[in-house]
Amino acid sequence: MLTVRGPSGKRPSSIVVAVRLETHMRVLLVHPSALMYSEIFLRLEPLGLERVAAAARDAGHLVRVVDLQVLPAAVLDAELRSFAPEALGISLNYLANVPEAIEIAKRAKEASPGCFVFFGGHSVSFIAEHVLRQAEGAVDAVVRGEGEPAVAPLLEAARDGGLGTVPGVVSAEGRGPAPRLLESLDRPRPARDLMRRRNRYFIGELDPCASIEFTRGCPWDCSFCSAWTFYGRSYRKASPEAAAEEMASIREPNVFIVDDVAFIRPEHGDGIAAALERRRIRKRYYLETRSDVLLRNPEVFERWTRLGLRYMFLGMEAIDAEGLDLYRKRVSPDDNFRALEAARRMGIMVAINLIVDPAWDEERFRVVREFALSVPEIVHLTVMTPYPGTEIWHTEARQLTTRDYRLFDIQHAVVPTKLPLEVFYRELVRTQAVLDRKHLGLRNAVGAMGVLGRNLLRGQTNFARMLWKFGRVYNADRQMADHRRPVRYELPVPEHRAAPPGRQELFIHTRAATPAHRRPAPEADGA
């Protein structure tokens, strides 16, 4: 404790400054490289990592961030030499980045043998012990669950000992107590000032684009998704005033709302809208929601269109009832099509996601292509992939044709396909090319010249580059070649069980750790 005294040596009652010089560490946080779809459609700022950076900085540490989505690897190597971090944390929200993260950890240990290396993030939370073993000593700890409440006690334990007592942390000392949920989404505010080349973040024509979070968690329980298992069915909301205050601090003209499902609670969406209206904040917004939420709360979405809502991601997942039942979406095809009509009336451009079942044959691909051409919306395709933390991991993963982390990017097939794999990829790319013909390429660049010109005048080239990159990124030869790469790091296989695991076993955060007032109300639970 350092006390500031006045000229007479007496301590002024109004000035007391606490300095903890002996406790701070040099902390470097890293986001791995972009995945396949990020090469074209979007590249978002690492919001979770920015919040963890803020929490570490609030605890008195010196923090730097390197985002390899937008910075070359040489920048990371330079930081390892010049900053000489005492702790290095790597965000692993995506399985496909695990091999890269382990290699970064090894480089960090070589550059600074005493550096404390930890991983955190959504995907690694479900396979923490396995990744620790694979790293062979290059990783000292894995944080399971939310990073903001864990990072300060983790860094303290890294310095003073006691890793085994830190909630959510897995280390050589074993698994610590259950992860803690962040008490309030209002703080810490993301440390956006630590990011370099923010002009490289975009989604579609929203270039540049920042990100913001209003809620956390999802009350539904889709079989292919691990959002609900990660948060243990909890659902939390930022206060409208805090959300508006953060929005006012964002310099970018475009904002992506990262909530798993936007505006589940209409009064919350209205509250944030009112706070933005009072501050006269206008931006262009992109968000993700469900068809039934849009149909139930149209007034909220209409209000947001007046604030600048222009784009919406709608996870339809399937165009027929059979597919929707398979993924436990709990909506009907009619709901989905009525939601599309509602969005059209509001002037919102919708990006539809459909899940490609590896059991599809050529006829099924043809039907989906016809659908994609028949609607004005953007149609994205993702390949059904069993991820740790999802229910289908326990029902489908024992059929895996590969355990190469790098192929778990929802753009590759990792379970047996009905068609020969090369034919499957040819049909997949042919179907994805509908998006290229409808919305990308030179013909459509002419139609988008106004947007393109405005972006280029501001020095923003992400959208322009996107228009011509489709064929180079998405092609069957590249995807087949990806399967032939040497494999060093592999996913675990789920243990054989006589019965599927209970839902509580899938949760990272449990209901016991969630205050009752933050649990979803029955009408939104979806169960």
Backbone torsions as a table, in degrees:
resi	resn	phi	psi	omega
1	MET	NA	126.9	177.4
2	LEU	-114.1	123.0	179.9
3	THR	-105.3	132.4	177.9
4	VAL	-87.2	126.1	-178.4
5	ARG	-112.5	155.1	179.8
6	GLY	-77.7	178.9	-177.1
7	PRO	-58.2	-29.3	-177.9
8	SER	-84.0	-3.0	-177.3
9	GLY	89.8	-9.9	177.3
10	LYS	-80.6	151.9	-177.4
11	ARG	-86.4	115.3	176.2
12	PRO	-63.9	137.9	-177.5
13	SER	-68.7	-20.1	-173.2
14	SER	-97.1	-5.8	-176.4
15	ILE	-127.5	104.9	174.0
16	VAL	-134.5	117.4	-176.4
17	VAL	-116.6	124.4	177.1
18	ALA	-97.9	125.2	179.5
19	VAL	-122.8	128.2	-178.2
20	ARG	-114.4	61.0	-175.8
21	LEU	-60.7	-31.1	-175.2
22	GLU	-77.0	-8.5	-173.6
23	THR	-106.5	-16.4	-171.4
24	HIS	-73.4	153.8	175.1
25	MET	-125.9	155.9	171.3
26	ARG	-86.0	115.9	-173.2
27	VAL	-118.4	125.2	176.0
28	LEU	-112.2	123.7	178.7
29	LEU	-109.0	137.8	-172.0
30	VAL	-129.4	134.3	168.1
31	HIS	-105.9	130.3	-177.8
32	PRO	-68.4	-178.0	-175.1
33	SER	-67.7	164.6	179.1
34	ALA	-69.9	150.3	176.0
35	LEU	-90.4	178.6	-171.5
36	MET	-55.5	-50.5	-176.8
37	TYR	-69.5	-22.3	178.8
38	SER	-72.4	-14.2	177.6
39	GLU	-70.8	-18.4	-177.2
40	ILE	-121.8	-60.6	-161.1
41	PHE	-83.9	-34.3	-174.7
42	LEU	-162.5	156.1	171.7
43	ARG	-149.4	106.2	-170.9
44	LEU	-103.2	147.8	177.2
45	GLU	-63.5	145.3	-177.8
46	PRO	-78.8	80.3	-171.4
47	LEU	-59.6	-43.3	179.4
48	GLY	-61.3	-42.1	179.3
49	LEU	-65.7	-36.3	177.4
50	GLU	-64.0	-36.7	179.2
51	ARG	-71.4	-39.1	176.2
52	VAL	-64.2	-40.5	177.2
53	ALA	-59.2	-41.9	179.2
54	ALA	-64.2	-41.8	179.8
55	ALA	-64.8	-39.6	178.3
56	ALA	-67.8	-39.1	179.3
57	ARG	-68.2	-38.7	176.9
58	ASP	-61.6	-27.5	179.0
59	ALA	-83.3	3.2	173.8
60	GLY	100.7	7.0	-176.4
61	HIS	-91.2	155.5	174.7
62	LEU	-88.8	120.7	-169.8
63	VAL	-124.0	136.3	169.3
64	ARG	-129.0	155.4	-178.8
65	VAL	-129.5	136.0	172.9
66	VAL	-122.6	118.7	178.2
67	ASP	-104.8	106.0	-177.5
68	LEU	-75.3	-1.5	169.4
69	GLN	-67.0	-31.0	-172.7
70	VAL	-124.9	-6.5	-179.0
71	LEU	-121.0	146.4	177.9
72	PRO	-73.2	157.9	-179.5
73	ALA	-59.2	-25.7	179.9
74	ALA	-61.4	-30.1	178.3
75	VAL	-66.2	-41.7	177.2
76	LEU	-62.5	-44.5	179.0
77	ASP	-60.7	-39.4	178.9
78	ALA	-65.5	-39.6	178.9
79	GLU	-66.6	-38.6	178.2
80	LEU	-61.4	-34.9	179.4
81	ARG	-78.8	-49.4	-170.9
82	SER	-82.7	-42.2	-178.1
83	PHE	-81.7	-27.3	-179.8
84	ALA	46.8	65.0	-174.5
85	PRO	-62.5	143.3	173.4
86	GLU	-87.9	-20.2	175.1
87	ALA	-141.1	139.6	179.1
88	LEU	-131.9	123.8	179.3
89	GLY	-115.5	138.3	-178.5
90	ILE	-121.9	130.4	-179.9
91	SER	-82.8	127.7	179.7
92	LEU	-127.2	71.9	174.4
93	ASN	-79.8	-16.0	-176.1
94	TYR	-125.5	129.8	179.5
95	LEU	-57.4	-37.2	-174.9
96	ALA	-60.3	-18.2	-178.9
97	ASN	-90.7	-3.5	-175.1
98	VAL	-58.7	-49.1	179.7
99	PRO	-57.8	-43.1	178.6
100	GLU	-61.3	-42.0	-178.5
101	ALA	-64.0	-41.1	179.0
102	ILE	-64.2	-40.3	178.1
103	GLU	-65.4	-38.3	176.1
104	ILE	-62.9	-42.8	179.0
105	ALA	-58.8	-41.7	-179.5
106	LYS	-66.8	-39.6	177.0
107	ARG	-63.8	-38.8	179.2
108	ALA	-64.4	-40.7	179.5
109	LYS	-66.6	-35.3	177.6
110	GLU	-68.7	-40.8	-179.1
111	ALA	-71.0	-39.4	-178.9
112	SER	-139.2	90.1	-174.8
113	PRO	-54.3	-28.0	-178.9
114	GLY	-89.3	2.6	-177.4
115	CYS	-67.3	132.8	176.8
116	PHE	-86.7	119.6	-175.3
117	VAL	-111.1	130.6	177.9
118	PHE	-137.3	150.0	174.9
119	PHE	-110.3	154.1	172.9
120	GLY	-157.1	169.7	178.7
121	GLY	129.4	171.7	-172.6
122	HIS	-60.0	-59.2	-171.6
123	SER	-67.3	-42.3	-176.5
124	VAL	-68.4	-18.5	179.4
125	SER	-61.0	-28.7	-175.7
126	PHE	-88.1	-13.1	-176.9
127	ILE	-134.3	37.4	-171.1
128	ALA	-58.5	-51.7	-176.3
129	GLU	-62.6	-39.8	-179.4
130	HIS	-61.6	-45.8	-179.0
131	VAL	-66.6	-38.4	176.3
132	LEU	-57.4	-44.4	179.8
133	ARG	-65.4	-40.8	-179.1
134	GLN	-64.6	-31.8	-177.3
135	ALA	-72.7	-16.3	174.3
136	GLU	52.9	48.0	175.7
137	GLY	92.6	-9.6	179.4
138	ALA	-76.2	-19.1	179.0
139	VAL	-116.5	125.8	-176.6
140	ASP	-87.9	-26.9	-177.1
141	ALA	-160.1	153.0	172.3
142	VAL	-123.8	131.0	177.9
143	VAL	-92.6	119.1	173.9
144	ARG	-91.9	134.0	176.6
145	GLY	90.8	-162.6	-174.6
146	GLU	-67.6	137.5	-173.9
147	GLY	-83.9	-28.4	-174.0
148	GLU	-59.4	-48.2	-179.1
149	PRO	-75.4	-13.7	-175.2
150	ALA	-94.0	-27.1	-166.7
151	VAL	-67.2	-40.7	-178.6
152	ALA	-65.8	-51.2	177.1
153	PRO	-64.0	-30.1	177.3
154	LEU	-64.0	-48.0	-179.4
155	LEU	-66.3	-35.3	176.1
156	GLU	-63.4	-42.5	179.2
157	ALA	-69.7	-33.2	177.6
158	ALA	-61.8	-33.0	-179.7
159	ARG	-84.9	-41.6	-170.3
160	ASP	-107.8	-10.3	-176.9
161	GLY	97.7	165.6	178.5
162	GLY	96.9	30.6	-179.9
163	LEU	-57.6	-33.7	-177.0
164	GLY	-66.9	-10.6	-178.8
165	THR	-100.3	-4.4	-174.7
166	VAL	-84.3	124.0	179.7
167	PRO	-56.9	131.9	176.5
168	GLY	85.4	-5.8	-173.3
169	VAL	-97.5	134.4	173.9
170	VAL	-114.1	129.6	-178.0
171	SER	-148.9	-173.5	176.8
172	ALA	-62.1	-20.5	177.5
173	GLU	-80.0	-4.0	-179.5
174	GLY	109.0	-168.7	-179.6
175	ARG	-92.4	125.4	-179.9
176	GLY	-75.8	-171.4	177.7
177	PRO	-59.2	167.8	-178.3
178	ALA	-57.9	146.3	178.3
179	PRO	-60.3	151.0	177.2
180	ARG	-100.0	143.9	171.8
181	LEU	-84.0	144.3	174.7
182	LEU	-61.6	130.3	-175.3
183	GLU	-65.4	-40.2	-177.2
184	SER	-142.5	136.3	176.6
185	LEU	-76.5	-7.6	-177.9
186	ASP	-69.2	-28.6	-178.5
187	ARG	-142.6	149.5	-1.7
188	PRO	-78.7	149.5	176.0
189	ARG	-76.8	140.7	-177.4
190	PRO	-53.5	138.3	-179.4
191	ALA	-83.0	67.8	-176.9
192	ARG	-64.4	-23.8	-178.7
193	ASP	-67.6	-16.6	179.8
194	LEU	-84.0	-8.0	-175.3
195	MET	-87.3	139.5	176.2
196	ARG	-106.1	146.6	178.2
197	ARG	60.2	49.2	178.0
198	ARG	-62.2	-19.7	179.1
199	ASN	-70.5	-5.0	179.0
200	ARG	-90.1	-4.3	179.3
201	TYR	-89.5	131.8	-177.2
202	PHE	-158.9	165.2	166.7
203	ILE	-144.7	114.5	-176.0
204	GLY	58.2	-134.4	-178.4
205	GLU	-81.0	-6.3	176.1
206	LEU	-78.1	93.4	-167.9
207	ASP	-142.3	108.1	5.6
208	PRO	-83.8	168.0	-177.2
209	CYS	-142.6	128.3	172.7
210	ALA	-91.9	174.1	177.3
211	SER	-127.8	153.0	178.1
212	ILE	-147.6	155.7	-177.2
213	GLU	-124.2	123.4	177.0
214	PHE	-101.3	-33.3	-178.0
215	THR	-139.5	164.3	176.9
216	ARG	-136.5	133.3	178.2
217	GLY	106.1	163.4	179.3
218	CYS	-140.0	124.6	-179.3
219	PRO	-74.8	-10.5	-179.9
220	TRP	-88.8	175.8	-172.3
221	ASP	-139.5	50.0	-179.7
222	CYS	-58.7	140.6	-171.7
223	SER	-69.3	-23.3	-176.7
224	PHE	-92.7	-3.2	-169.0
225	CYS	-111.9	146.4	178.1
226	SER	-113.6	9.2	177.3
227	ALA	-63.0	-44.0	-176.9
228	TRP	-72.9	-30.6	178.4
229	THR	-76.4	-31.6	177.7
230	PHE	-65.0	-47.6	-176.1
231	TYR	-89.6	-2.3	178.1
232	GLY	64.9	33.4	-179.6
233	ARG	67.8	9.9	175.9
234	SER	-73.5	160.9	180.0
235	TYR	-149.2	118.3	-176.3
236	ARG	-127.0	153.2	-174.4
237	LYS	-128.9	139.3	169.3
238	ALA	-73.8	150.6	177.2
239	SER	-70.8	144.7	-179.2
240	PRO	-55.1	-39.9	-178.8
241	GLU	-66.5	-41.1	178.4
242	ALA	-65.8	-39.5	178.8
243	ALA	-62.8	-43.8	-180.0
244	ALA	-68.3	-37.4	178.0
245	GLU	-62.5	-43.1	178.1
246	GLU	-66.0	-41.7	179.5
247	MET	-59.6	-39.2	-180.0
248	ALA	-63.5	-25.6	-178.3
249	SER	-84.6	-9.5	-177.7
250	ILE	-82.9	127.1	-176.7
251	ARG	-84.8	-28.1	-177.0
252	GLU	-65.2	147.6	-179.9
253	PRO	-79.0	-13.4	-176.7
254	ASN	-122.4	143.6	-176.6
255	VAL	-139.0	131.9	173.3
256	PHE	-99.9	123.9	178.2
257	ILE	-88.3	113.5	-166.8
258	VAL	-86.5	1.4	-178.5
259	ASP	-52.0	142.3	178.1
260	ASP	-58.4	-40.9	175.7
261	VAL	-140.6	112.9	-176.9
262	ALA	-77.4	139.2	169.1
263	PHE	62.8	40.0	171.3
264	ILE	-58.4	-42.8	177.4
265	ARG	-98.0	108.2	-175.5
266	PRO	-60.9	-35.0	-179.4
267	GLU	-65.8	-28.8	177.5
268	HIS	-72.3	-45.9	176.2
269	GLY	-60.1	-40.0	177.1
270	ASP	-66.3	-38.9	-179.3
271	GLY	-63.4	-42.8	178.2
272	ILE	-67.2	-42.0	178.4
273	ALA	-58.6	-43.4	179.9
274	ALA	-62.7	-40.9	-179.9
275	ALA	-66.4	-37.0	176.9
276	LEU	-68.8	-38.5	178.5
277	GLU	-63.7	-41.0	178.7
278	ARG	-61.7	-35.0	-179.8
279	ARG	-87.7	-3.6	-179.2
280	ARG	57.0	42.6	178.3
281	ILE	-90.0	125.9	176.5
282	ARG	-131.5	124.4	174.5
283	LYS	-139.0	178.8	171.6
284	ARG	-102.6	131.6	-171.9
285	TYR	-117.2	150.0	173.2
286	TYR	-130.6	134.6	-179.8
287	LEU	-144.5	172.0	178.1
288	GLU	-122.4	136.5	177.0
289	THR	-152.2	-175.2	178.2
290	ARG	-109.6	156.7	-180.0
291	SER	-60.7	-43.9	-177.0
292	ASP	-68.2	-32.0	177.2
293	VAL	-68.6	-42.4	177.8
294	LEU	-61.9	-42.7	-178.7
295	LEU	-70.2	-31.4	-177.9
296	ARG	-78.7	-30.4	-173.9
297	ASN	-126.9	53.0	-175.1
298	PRO	-62.8	-31.5	-177.1
299	GLU	-63.2	-34.9	179.9
300	VAL	-66.1	-45.4	-179.3
301	PHE	-67.2	-36.8	176.3
302	GLU	-62.7	-41.2	177.9
303	ARG	-61.4	-40.0	-179.3
304	TRP	-70.6	-26.7	175.2
305	THR	-64.1	-32.5	177.4
306	ARG	-71.1	-22.4	176.4
307	LEU	-86.8	-13.5	178.3
308	GLY	126.2	9.8	176.7
309	LEU	-65.1	119.8	-176.9
310	ARG	-120.9	-26.6	-174.3
311	TYR	-133.3	149.2	-178.2
312	MET	-143.3	133.3	173.3
313	PHE	-98.4	123.1	-176.7
314	LEU	-118.7	114.5	-179.9
315	GLY	-81.2	78.2	178.2
316	MET	-68.4	-39.4	176.8
317	GLU	71.5	-37.7	-179.7
318	ALA	-151.6	156.4	-178.8
319	ILE	-104.0	1.9	178.6
320	ASP	-133.9	163.6	-176.1
321	ALA	-64.1	-35.7	-178.9
322	GLU	-60.5	-46.3	179.4
323	GLY	-65.8	-39.7	179.5
324	LEU	-64.8	-38.9	177.2
325	ASP	-66.7	-37.9	-179.6
326	LEU	-59.1	-39.1	-177.7
327	TYR	-95.7	3.8	179.2
328	ARG	53.2	50.7	179.9
329	LYS	-75.8	-24.9	179.0
330	ARG	62.5	32.3	170.0
331	VAL	-135.8	163.3	179.1
332	SER	-104.5	160.9	173.7
333	PRO	-55.6	-37.3	178.6
334	ASP	-61.3	-41.0	176.9
335	ASP	-57.7	-46.2	-178.4
336	ASN	-61.1	-44.8	-177.3
337	PHE	-72.0	-33.6	175.2
338	ARG	-67.5	-34.9	177.7
339	ALA	-66.2	-40.2	176.6
340	LEU	-60.8	-42.8	178.7
341	GLU	-63.8	-39.3	179.3
342	ALA	-63.6	-44.2	179.7
343	ALA	-64.3	-38.6	178.2
344	ARG	-61.8	-43.0	179.5
345	ARG	-61.4	-32.8	-179.4
346	MET	-81.7	-8.4	-178.5
347	GLY	80.5	23.0	-179.6
348	ILE	-96.9	128.3	174.3
349	MET	-80.3	127.2	-175.5
350	VAL	-106.9	135.8	168.4
351	ALA	-104.7	117.8	-178.6
352	ILE	-92.8	137.6	170.7
353	ASN	-107.7	132.4	172.4
354	LEU	-119.5	138.9	178.0
355	ILE	-92.6	125.4	178.4
356	VAL	-84.4	117.8	176.4
357	ASP	-81.0	127.6	177.6
358	PRO	-56.9	-15.9	178.1
359	ALA	-81.0	-2.1	179.5
360	TRP	-63.2	144.9	172.4
361	ASP	-108.6	-176.6	-176.3
362	GLU	-62.6	-35.5	179.4
363	GLU	-64.8	-41.0	-180.0
364	ARG	-65.0	-41.2	175.7
365	PHE	-60.2	-40.3	179.8
366	ARG	-61.7	-44.1	179.8
367	VAL	-60.8	-42.6	-179.5
368	VAL	-66.9	-38.5	176.4
369	ARG	-61.3	-42.5	178.9
370	GLU	-62.0	-41.6	177.4
371	PHE	-61.5	-47.0	-177.3
372	ALA	-60.6	-34.1	179.0
373	LEU	-79.2	-19.5	-174.9
374	SER	-87.5	-12.4	-177.8
375	VAL	-115.6	150.5	-179.8
376	PRO	-76.0	-13.8	-174.9
377	GLU	-72.2	158.3	171.4
378	ILE	-73.5	133.7	180.0
379	VAL	-117.7	114.8	175.8
380	HIS	-99.4	149.7	176.9
381	LEU	-121.0	134.6	171.8
382	THR	-127.8	143.5	-176.7
383	VAL	-86.2	132.9	179.0
384	MET	-57.0	122.0	-174.4
385	THR	-133.9	121.6	175.7
386	PRO	-76.2	114.5	179.0
387	TYR	-103.5	144.0	169.5
388	PRO	-53.6	137.4	-177.3
389	GLY	98.9	-13.4	177.4
390	THR	-101.5	160.4	176.8
391	GLU	-67.4	-36.1	-178.0
392	ILE	-70.0	-16.8	172.5
393	TRP	-59.5	-37.7	-177.4
394	HIS	-86.2	-13.0	178.8
395	THR	-106.7	-25.9	-174.9
396	GLU	-113.3	-22.8	-167.9
397	ALA	-67.2	-23.0	179.8
398	ARG	-71.6	-8.5	175.7
399	GLN	-94.8	4.9	-173.1
400	LEU	-51.8	134.4	174.1
401	THR	-91.9	-12.4	176.7
402	THR	-152.0	151.6	173.1
403	ARG	-120.2	16.3	178.7
404	ASP	-69.1	113.9	-179.5
405	TYR	-48.4	-40.9	-170.5
406	ARG	-63.1	-19.4	-179.7
407	LEU	-90.0	-4.2	-179.9
408	PHE	-91.2	65.6	-176.3
409	ASP	-125.6	16.5	-178.0
410	ILE	58.8	15.9	174.3
411	GLN	-119.3	-4.6	179.3
412	HIS	-122.6	154.1	176.1
413	ALA	-89.8	127.7	-178.2
414	VAL	-119.9	0.7	171.7
415	VAL	-123.2	165.2	-175.5
416	PRO	-57.8	138.8	176.5
417	THR	-102.6	146.5	178.2
418	LYS	-65.5	-43.4	175.6
419	LEU	-79.7	155.6	168.8
420	PRO	-53.0	142.3	-170.9
421	LEU	-55.0	-42.5	-179.9
422	GLU	-63.2	-39.4	177.6
423	VAL	-67.7	-40.2	177.2
424	PHE	-56.5	-47.4	-179.6
425	TYR	-67.2	-36.6	178.5
426	ARG	-62.1	-44.2	178.4
427	GLU	-67.3	-38.3	178.9
428	LEU	-62.4	-48.8	-179.3
429	VAL	-65.3	-39.4	177.8
430	ARG	-60.7	-38.2	179.8
431	THR	-75.0	-39.9	176.5
432	GLN	-63.3	-28.7	-178.5
433	ALA	-65.1	-16.0	173.3
434	VAL	-57.9	-41.0	177.1
435	LEU	-60.8	-41.7	-179.9
436	ASP	-62.4	-44.8	-178.3
437	ARG	-68.4	-36.6	-175.4
438	LYS	-81.1	-37.7	-166.7
439	HIS	-127.1	-13.8	-178.6
440	LEU	-119.8	-172.9	175.5
441	GLY	82.3	173.4	-172.3
442	LEU	-62.9	-43.5	-177.8
443	ARG	-57.2	-43.5	-177.7
444	ASN	-81.0	-22.2	174.3
445	ALA	-62.1	-36.9	177.6
446	VAL	-62.0	-42.9	178.4
447	GLY	-66.0	-29.0	-178.5
448	ALA	-97.5	18.6	-172.8
449	MET	-58.9	-35.1	179.7
450	GLY	-62.6	-49.6	178.7
451	VAL	-62.5	-45.7	-178.7
452	LEU	-59.4	-45.2	-179.4
453	GLY	-63.2	-44.2	179.4
454	ARG	-62.0	-41.4	179.5
455	ASN	-64.6	-43.9	-178.5
456	LEU	-66.0	-36.0	177.9
457	LEU	-62.9	-29.2	176.7
458	ARG	-88.1	4.0	-179.1
459	GLY	80.4	14.8	-178.9
460	GLN	-95.0	116.2	-175.1
461	THR	-113.3	-0.5	-175.7
462	ASN	-60.5	-47.4	-179.0
463	PHE	-64.0	-41.2	179.9
464	ALA	-62.4	-43.9	179.8
465	ARG	-63.4	-37.1	-178.3
466	MET	-59.4	-35.7	-171.7
467	LEU	-62.8	-26.5	-173.9
468	TRP	-117.2	7.6	-173.5
469	LYS	-97.5	-7.1	-170.4
470	PHE	-54.1	-52.5	-175.0
471	GLY	-62.9	-30.9	179.9
472	ARG	-74.7	-31.9	-175.8
473	VAL	-88.9	-45.5	-176.6
474	TYR	-102.9	102.1	172.8
475	ASN	-154.3	147.3	-172.8
476	ALA	-63.8	-34.3	-180.0
477	ASP	-63.0	-43.3	179.1
478	ARG	-63.5	-44.2	-177.7
479	GLN	-65.3	-39.3	175.8
480	MET	-64.9	-40.8	179.7
481	ALA	-62.3	-33.4	179.2
482	ASP	-60.7	-32.2	179.5
483	HIS	-72.8	-18.0	-176.4
484	ARG	-95.9	0.2	179.8
485	ARG	-69.2	146.3	174.8
486	PRO	-60.0	141.0	-176.4
487	VAL	-111.9	125.2	178.0
488	ARG	-108.8	-36.9	-177.3
489	TYR	-118.6	130.3	-176.2
490	GLU	-127.5	149.8	173.6
491	LEU	-64.3	152.7	171.0
492	PRO	-74.3	162.5	172.6
493	VAL	-103.3	134.8	-179.5
494	PRO	-60.4	142.5	-179.7
495	GLU	-63.7	147.9	178.4
496	HIS	-71.2	129.9	-178.7
497	ARG	-131.2	146.4	179.1
498	ALA	-68.1	-30.0	-179.6
499	ALA	-138.0	151.8	177.3
500	PRO	-58.2	151.9	179.7
501	PRO	-66.7	150.2	173.1
502	GLY	-69.2	158.2	-175.2
503	ARG	-61.1	-38.5	-180.0
504	GLN	-60.3	-30.9	179.7
505	GLU	-67.9	-24.9	-179.5
506	LEU	-80.7	-18.3	-171.8
507	PHE	-75.7	138.8	167.2
508	ILE	-83.2	-51.5	173.7
509	HIS	-99.0	133.6	-177.7
510	THR	-101.6	159.8	178.1
511	ARG	-60.1	-31.6	-179.8
512	ALA	-60.8	-26.9	179.8
513	ALA	-91.2	1.1	-175.9
514	THR	-109.0	117.9	177.4
515	PRO	-54.2	142.8	-174.4
516	ALA	-57.9	-34.5	-175.6
517	HIS	-74.2	-6.2	178.3
518	ARG	-104.2	1.8	178.2
519	ARG	-78.3	151.5	179.8
520	PRO	-66.8	143.2	176.3
521	ALA	-70.5	153.8	-173.9
522	PRO	-54.3	-36.2	-174.2
523	GLU	-69.8	-19.1	179.5
524	ALA	-102.7	0.7	-172.1
525	ASP	-70.1	-33.1	177.2
526	GLY	76.4	1.3	-175.2
527	ALA	-84.2	NA	NA
